Every structure is written in structure tokens, then in C-alpha cells.
Amino acid sequence: MKELVEVIAKALVDHPEGVIVTETVHPKSVVLELKVDPEDMGKVIGKQGRIARAIRTVVKSAASKDDKKVIVEILQ
């Protein structure tokens, strides 16, 4: 899941070297924290959060086969 979020985020931003994804695994869930360059924050979130919601939807769909809840947090 971490690699999936990284690939999606790097494709969206102008500064792909600033993309950092950290993964924290819990027994029934996985928390992915996405950090990007401050200039690229708007590109990752999108208008009214549409791109962020789309990223979360894709990751949750990919994680459904593992029966784990995946939470994607976008940090500043």
C-alpha cells in the first residue's frame, strides 16, 4: 500500500523528491502518512478534497483483499 500511495503522489506533484510516505501497522489497520512539499499540497488535496478522496478510495479498494482497514492521512 505504501508504494501505491507513493506512485500516485509522485505523479501528481511538481517536486516528487519531496514525497514521503510512512507506514504504521496495527493489528487490524494500517496508517499511511503522506507528506509533500508545501507548494504541492493543493495538488494532492485538490478542489474540495476530491483528489485526496480519490487516493483514499483507490487505496481502500486495493486493501480490501487483505481484510485490513487502511487510513491515508495527508500531513503538512
Order of alpha helices (4+ residues) and beta strands (2+ residues): alpha-beta-beta-alpha-alpha-beta
